[in-house]
Amino acid sequence: MRPFSKLIFILAFCIFLPVFSQPLPDLPEKQFGQPLNTQNDEYNPIVSPDGRYIVFQSNRPGGEGGMDIWISENIRFLDKEIPAEWTKPVNMNQNIWEELKRPPAAGVRKPNLFNSNAFEGGISILFDSNNAPSEIYFTSTINLAVGRSGFEGLNIYRTIKDKKNRKMDRPRTSQ
């Protein structure tokens, strides 16, 4: 394609794309309410593929300080016709896997990865075949009070679920 042809194509694309594109509909905001929403900060919600779990960052009481990762389970996840009923969120650093361990819904799934690039740079969660979080990558500033070392500014941390005790290990950087 000649340079002039490329210019005409790009110009036509820029003119006609807005004409034929449809605006996204305005959807009403939906608050989850208690126990998920509090007077504290809640960021980066990620819902598991089957709607069973929601994982998010919050500075709510009961954490290790700063923005911790929390999980809540929708005990009505099998029935999509009724509103979700979320359990009280639990800090991911606590041993919660036995509490949340239930038989998976029909069938076994491959792990799924969800990403969010919102607050503090982002969070990525790898869900296992039971749709429970198994690996978490996130960015955060250092917090020596909870053993989260790193460099000045944002650092990338990784935490994985220990297969023996089903507890998430301490977040670590690549340093």
N, C-alpha and C positions, 0 to 999 in steps of 0.2 A: 504494500500500500504506500502510495506516495505521501510525502509530508502534507501537501495541500489536502489530499483526500482524508488523511487522519484528522486534520483540523476541522474539516466539514463534518466528519462523523462525530467527533467530540462535541462540537457546537450543537449539532442536531440532537444528540443524546441529552445534553444539558438543558435544552429547550423543551423537548417532548417528554422527558421523564417526569417532571413535576405535573404536566398536564394529565398524564395517564395514571399517575400513582394515586392511591386512595389513602386518606388520613386514617390513622388508627382510631378506633372508637374510644370515647372517654368512658372508662370503666370506674364504677364506684370503688372508693377505697374500702378495704375490709380489714378491720382490726381483729386480731385473734382473741383479744381480751385476756382475762386471767386464765390460767397461770402464766401464759407466755409474755404478755405485755405488762410491764411494771413502770414505775416512775424512773427506773434506771435506763441505761442505753441498751438497745438490742439492735444488732447489725447482722448483715449477711445471712439471712435465713436460707437454708437449703433443705428442701423436702426430698426424702428418698423416693425412688421411682414408683413404688407402690403406695405412697402416701402414709406409710406407717411411722416414719421418724421425721422430726425436724431438728436440724442442727444449726446453731447460731452463736454469735459472739455477744457477750454481755458483761457489764461490770456490776452485776447484781450481787447482793450479799451472799456469802457462802462460797465464794470463789477464792482464788489464790491471790487476788489483787489485779487491778487493771482489767483488761478485756480477756475473759476466759471463754472457753468453748463449752457450750451447754447442749444437752439433748433432751427431747421430750418425745413421748410415744403417743400416737393417735390410737386409742383403744377401739375405735370404730372404723379402722382403715378398710375393713372388708366390705362395708356397706357405704357406697359412694352417694346414696340417696339422702342420708341423714348428715347433719353437721358433725364435723370432727369434734372429738372430745380428747383434749391433750392432757397428759399426766403432768405433774409438777416437774419442771425441768431439773435435771441433775447435772452437776459439773462433770465434764468428761474425764477429769483426772481422778475421780472417785471410782471405786469398783462397782460399776453399774450393770455390767453385762449379764450377770445372773438374774437380776431383777427384770431385765428387758428380754431375756431369752425365752422365746416361744417358738413353736414350730412355724416354719415359713409358710406362706400362702402356697397354694397348689403350684407345684413345679419348682425347678431350680433355675436360677438366672445367673448369667455371667455378671461379674462385678461391673458397676456403673460408676462413672466419674462425673461429678458436678463441680462447676467453677463459679466463683463470683469475684468480681474485681472492684467491689465497693470499698467500704471503710478500711483504711490503713493498707490498701494495696491488694487485698484479696485473700481468698481461702479456697482450697480445693479439697474435696472429700472423696475418697474411694470407698464405695459401698461393696461389701462382700456378697456372696450368693444368697445370703439371708436378708439382704438390704440393710444390714447394720454397718455403721462406719468402721472401716478397718485401717485406713491410713488417712492422715490429715496433713496438709501442707498449708501454711499460712504465713503472712508477713506481720511483724510486730516490732516494736522497739524492745530493747533489752529490759529485763526486770530481774535484777540480781536477787531480790527478796525471795523469788520463787525459783531461783536457779536457772533463769533464762539468760544466758550470756550472749554476747555477740558484739557487733561493731556499732558505732554511733549511727543513728538513723534507723531505717527499717532493715530487718534481717529476715531471711527465709528460714522457717522452722519446719521440722517434720516430726510427726509422732505416729507410732504404729501400735496396734493392739497386740499385746502379748498373748500368744495362743494358749498358754497354760493357765494364767489367772484371769484372762479376758479383760485386763485393765490396760488403758492407754499408757504408754511409757512417757517419760518426761520429754517435752519438745527439745530437739537438738538442731543446731545449725551445722553447716558443712565445714565449719572451721576446725 
